[in-house]
Structures are given as structure tokens and as C-alpha cells.
């Protein structure tokens, strides 16, 4: 009976989390179509989304009391983002915002230690590093017909638009920050399995420096495709949904260059997610890849800007190694 009750509790918790996450899509729709809470009630929006819209005096979801909805949404978006996955599964070191990240580690202290006696310190950080919040955003554009679709495919479509936009923006900013730390870089000819293993071991040797590290592999889709056929005696298992390399989690991202792999010392990086803002616009002008301009109003399009407020700060000098795979023709 206890096991059954636990399963029911787990199912209820999962359902609540999905409802919280789904409310973000409804809030984005309300911004796109300028729906107020009354209109959302008419369209049978989830009560959670209606309550948030009623409280939105600004575009900050945290200020509207929707922090749990933001965290649930980011957890689902983690399937498309290396940064969000390392944040939500606590691979990163969660730390308070705008607080000096000072620490000291002592040598082993004898049981008979006397109060007032000098204690030797083995490690001490005095750089007063702070976890500073910053924002990264993306524009999601769809026609009004798509925003108005309230059936299951329409809901899934809008939610995926917001989720994927935030995921890619977060990963791009993560690698901008990590690239500024001057990571060690390697090149490996992976025409055969032995070359792949040797290259991965080089990256691992550069970063695996102490006990208790949480190391995470992040691969571009092309790098994953190269490694997918290799198993290396069970040490490699990489596919479209990530996998493992040397028993450490591997995940995919679109934010890395072709054939690139990054090994990240996630536990040496302080990070947190602070807020998610949703902004709507029906009159913006878009610049297309060819340089031409497109008026959203003239094309019956609506844009929503999703802005993630987060913080990320390397707390050590050596937090990333990069490996570029090459294949001999």
C-alpha cells in the first residue's frame, strides 16, 4: 500500500509540474494576442496561467509569483539545453546571487583541538567573486493563427517555440562566458575508434584534477554523429539524445561549432536562474537573413520576446576543455 501511495504521490507531483510548465506557453500566448485574464478564462486556460496574468504588473514572472512555473518550464527545456540541464540537475554549483563567493578549506583538525588554537588553511579564496545576474533573450515569431490554436498540437507548438528559443540562447551565452576563460583546446583524428578514445582522454586529462568533480560532456550534433558508431568497449554511448562518455553524462547543443566537443567542470561553476520575462509585440519589423525587412503587422505575424535572467560564474581557473574532431578522407 505504501508503494502504491508513493506512486500516486509521484504522479500527482509530475502532473502539477507539467501544469506549471504549461502555464508559460499560455502566458506567451496572452502576450502575443494581448489577452487579459478574463479572455483567458473564456478560452479555458489553466487556472495557474490565469492567476499569473492577473498578477503581471510587469513582465517579470518571478515578481508575479510564478517562480515555480519558471523552474518547471526550465526543467522541461533542459532536454534542449546543456546549460539548463546542468542547472536543473544540479551539476553546476548553485549559489546565491550578488553575494561574495568566499570560502576556506582547512587541513584535518585533531579531535583534541583547543579553542583559540591556530588552524592551518589548505585553500582560501579572496577574490570576492560575485554571481552577477544577466539576461539573454530570443524572439519567437508566429502568425496569429498559430498563436490562437488552443488544441493539443497548438499548445505543443507554442510551448516548443518558447522552450527551444530560450534553450539555444542560454547555451550560446554559456559558451561565450566559458570561451573567455581560455580553455585548453585539442584536435583529434577520429577516423577510427582508437583516435576517438585518445582525443577524449586528452580532454579528460586536462580537466579531471580533483576528487568529487562533476564533469559533463557537451557535443555538437555533428560530433555526436561521428562518435555514435563507436562503443570503445562500452565506454562510449552517444546518440541523438546524448548519452555517456567514460561513464559521465553527455548532452547535445546547437551552440557549439561543427564537430566540437566541450568537457565542462560543472561543479567548479556557480550558477542560478533568477527569472523569466515574456514581452509581446505586434508591430515590430524583422530583418531577414538576406537583409530585407519584414513588417509583422503587414504579414499578420506576432512576436514574443522571452528573456531569461540567470547568473553564471566560473569559480576556478580551469573549467572547460575543447576537442575538435577531424576525419581523414
C-alpha positions in Angstrom: 0.0 0.0 0.0 2.8 2.4 0.8 4.4 1.8 -2.6 1.1 2.5 -4.3 0.6 5.7 -2.3 4.1 6.8 -3.3 3.4 6.1 -6.9 0.2 8.2 -6.7 2.1 11.0 -5.0 4.8 10.9 -7.7 2.1 11.0 -10.4 0.4 14.0 -8.8 3.7 15.8 -8.4 4.5 15.2 -12.1 1.1 16.5 -13.1 1.5 19.6 -11.1 4.9 20.2 -12.6 3.6 19.8 -16.1 0.7 22.2 -15.4 3.2 24.8 -14.0 5.4 24.5 -17.1 2.4 24.6 -19.5 1.4 27.9 -18.0 4.4 29.6 -19.6 3.0 28.8 -23.1 -0.3 30.3 -22.1 1.4 33.4 -20.7 3.3 33.8 -24.0 0.0 33.4 -25.9 -1.6 36.1 -23.7 1.3 38.5 -24.5 1.1 37.7 -28.2 -2.6 38.2 -28.5 -3.0 40.8 -25.7 -5.4 38.6 -23.8 -6.3 39.6 -20.3 -7.3 37.2 -17.5 -11.0 37.4 -18.4 -10.3 36.4 -22.1 -8.1 33.6 -20.9 -10.9 32.3 -18.6 -13.2 32.3 -21.6 -10.7 30.1 -23.5 -10.4 27.8 -20.5 -6.8 28.5 -19.8 -5.3 26.7 -16.8 -6.1 28.5 -13.6 -2.3 28.8 -12.8 -1.8 30.8 -16.0 -4.8 33.0 -15.3 -3.6 33.8 -11.8 -0.2 34.8 -13.1 -1.6 37.0 -15.8 -3.8 38.7 -13.1 -0.6 39.4 -11.1 1.5 40.6 -14.0 2.1 44.3 -13.2 5.4 43.9 -15.1 6.8 41.3 -17.5 8.7 39.5 -14.7 7.2 36.1 -13.9 9.1 36.0 -10.6 7.5 39.2 -9.5 4.1 37.8 -10.4 4.7 34.8 -8.1 5.4 32.3 -10.8 8.8 31.2 -9.8 7.7 27.5 -9.6 6.3 27.8 -13.1 9.6 29.2 -14.4 11.6 26.4 -12.7 9.2 23.7 -14.1 9.4 25.2 -17.6 13.3 25.4 -17.4 13.4 21.8 -16.3 11.4 20.7 -19.3 13.5 22.9 -21.6 16.7 21.2 -20.3 16.1 18.5 -22.8 17.2 21.1 -25.5 19.8 23.0 -23.5 23.1 21.9 -21.9 23.1 24.9 -19.6 19.6 24.4 -18.3 20.2 20.6 -17.9 23.4 21.3 -15.8 21.5 23.9 -13.8 18.3 21.9 -13.1 20.1 18.6 -12.3 22.5 20.5 -10.0 25.6 19.7 -11.9 26.5 23.4 -11.5 27.2 24.7 -8.0 24.0 26.6 -7.1 25.0 29.8 -5.3 23.3 33.0 -4.0 23.0 36.0 -6.3 25.0 39.2 -5.6 26.9 37.6 -2.6 30.7 37.4 -2.4 31.6 33.7 -3.0 34.3 33.4 -0.4 35.4 30.1 1.0 38.2 28.5 3.1 39.2 24.8 3.4 41.2 23.7 6.4 43.6 20.9 7.0 42.2 17.9 9.1 41.6 19.2 12.6 42.6 17.0 15.5 39.9 15.7 17.8 41.6 17.3 20.8 41.7 20.8 19.1 41.8 23.6 21.7 39.6 26.7 21.2 41.7 29.6 20.1 44.5 27.5 18.6 45.7 28.4 15.1 44.0 26.3 12.4 46.0 25.8 9.1 44.1 26.5 5.9 44.8 24.5 2.8 42.7 26.6 0.4 41.4 30.1 0.6 39.5 32.2 -2.0 39.6 36.0 -1.5 38.8 37.4 -5.0 35.3 38.4 -3.8 33.8 36.8 -6.9 30.1 37.6 -7.1 27.4 35.8 -9.0 26.0 38.6 -11.1 22.7 38.3 -12.8 22.4 39.0 -16.6 19.8 38.5 -19.2 19.7 36.6 -22.5 16.7 36.6 -24.8 15.2 35.4 -28.0 12.4 36.5 -30.3 9.7 33.9 -31.1 7.6 34.8 -34.2 4.5 33.1 -35.4 1.4 34.1 -37.3 -1.8 34.9 -35.3 -3.5 31.8 -36.5 -0.8 29.7 -34.8 -0.9 31.7 -31.6 -4.8 31.2 -31.5 -4.6 27.4 -31.8 -5.8 26.1 -28.5 -5.9 22.4 -29.3 -3.2 20.0 -28.2 -1.0 20.5 -31.3 -1.3 24.2 -31.0 -0.3 24.1 -27.3 2.6 21.9 -28.0 3.7 24.1 -30.9 3.7 27.4 -28.9 5.4 25.7 -25.9 8.2 24.2 -28.1 8.8 27.6 -29.8 9.4 29.3 -26.4 11.4 26.4 -25.0 13.7 26.0 -27.9 14.4 29.7 -28.2 15.4 30.0 -24.6 17.4 26.8 -24.7 19.6 27.9 -27.6 20.0 31.5 -26.3 21.2 30.1 -22.9 23.7 27.7 -24.4 25.2 30.4 -26.7 25.7 32.7 -23.7 27.2 29.9 -21.6 29.9 29.2 -24.2 30.6 32.9 -24.6 31.4 33.0 -20.9 33.4 29.8 -20.9 35.3 30.7 -24.0 36.6 33.8 -22.2 38.3 31.5 -19.6 40.9 30.4 -22.3 40.0 26.7 -22.3 42.6 24.1 -23.3 41.9 23.0 -26.9 42.7 19.8 -28.6 42.3 18.2 -32.1 41.8 14.5 -32.6 41.6 12.4 -35.8 38.7 10.1 -35.1 38.7 8.1 -38.3 38.9 5.1 -36.0 37.8 4.3 -32.6 41.3 4.5 -31.1 41.7 8.1 -32.2 38.3 9.0 -30.7 39.3 7.5 -27.4 42.7 9.1 -27.4 41.2 12.6 -28.1 38.6 12.3 -25.4 41.2 11.1 -22.9 43.3 14.2 -23.7 40.4 16.5 -22.8 39.6 14.4 -19.7 43.2 14.5 -18.5 43.3 18.3 -18.8 40.2 18.8 -16.7 40.0 15.9 -14.2 42.1 17.3 -11.5 40.5 16.5 -8.1 38.1 14.2 -6.4 34.4 15.0 -6.4 34.3 16.9 -9.7 31.1 16.8 -11.7 32.3 16.7 -15.3 29.9 16.9 -18.2 30.4 16.4 -21.9 28.6 18.7 -24.4 28.6 17.8 -28.1 27.6 19.4 -31.3 25.2 17.2 -33.3 27.9 16.6 -35.9 30.4 15.4 -33.2 27.7 13.1 -31.8 27.1 11.7 -35.3 30.9 10.9 -35.6 31.0 9.2 -32.2 27.7 7.4 -32.5 29.1 4.2 -34.2 31.8 3.8 -31.6 31.4 1.9 -28.3 35.1 1.6 -27.1 34.2 -1.5 -25.1 31.2 0.2 -23.5 32.9 3.4 -22.6 31.2 5.4 -25.3 27.4 5.5 -25.8 26.3 8.6 -27.8 23.1 9.1 -29.8 20.6 11.8 -30.8 19.6 12.3 -27.1 23.1 12.4 -25.7 24.4 9.5 -23.7 27.6 8.8 -21.7 31.3 9.1 -22.4 33.6 7.4 -19.8 30.5 7.0 -17.5 29.9 10.8 -17.5 26.8 12.4 -18.9 26.9 13.7 -22.5 24.4 16.1 -23.9 23.9 17.8 -27.3 23.7 21.5 -28.1 23.4 23.7 -31.2 25.7 26.3 -29.6 29.0 24.5 -30.4 30.7 24.6 -33.8 30.9 21.8 -36.3 32.5 18.6 -34.8 33.2 20.3 -31.5 33.0 18.7 -28.0 33.3 20.6 -24.7 34.2 19.0 -21.4 32.9 21.2 -18.6 33.8 21.1 -14.9 30.3 21.9 -13.9 30.9 21.7 -10.2 33.5 24.5 -10.5 30.9 26.9 -11.9 28.5 28.8 -9.8 25.1 29.3 -11.4 21.4 30.0 -10.9 18.3 31.0 -12.8 16.6 34.1 -11.5 13.6 35.0 -13.7 11.8 34.7 -17.0 10.3 37.7 -18.7 7.7 37.5 -21.5 7.1 40.5 -23.8 4.7 40.8 -26.7 4.8 42.9 -29.9 2.5 43.1 -32.9 4.2 46.0 -34.7 8.0 45.1 -34.8 10.0 44.8 -38.0 12.2 41.8 -38.6 15.5 41.8 -40.6 15.6 38.7 -42.6 18.9 36.7 -43.2 19.2 38.3 -46.7 19.0 41.8 -45.2 15.4 42.5 -46.3 12.9 43.8 -43.8 9.5 42.3 -43.0 6.7 44.1 -41.2 4.9 41.7 -38.8 1.8 43.8 -38.9 1.6 43.5 -42.7 2.1 39.7 -42.6 -0.3 39.1 -39.7 2.6 38.0 -37.6 3.2 38.4 -33.8 6.5 38.3 -31.9 7.1 37.4 -28.3 10.4 38.1 -26.7 11.4 35.6 -24.0 14.2 36.8 -21.6 15.9 34.5 -19.2 17.6 36.2 -16.2 20.3 34.0 -14.9 23.8 34.0 -13.5 27.0 32.0 -14.2 30.5 32.5 -12.8 33.5 30.1 -13.1 34.9 29.6 -9.6 38.1 28.0 -10.8 40.7 28.8 -13.5 40.3 25.5 -15.4 36.7 24.8 -16.1 36.5 23.8 -19.8 38.5 21.8 -22.4 37.5 21.7 -26.1 38.1 19.0 -28.6 37.6 19.3 -32.3 37.1 16.0 -34.2 38.6 15.5 -37.6 38.0 12.6 -40.0 40.6 11.7 -42.6 39.0 11.3 -46.0 
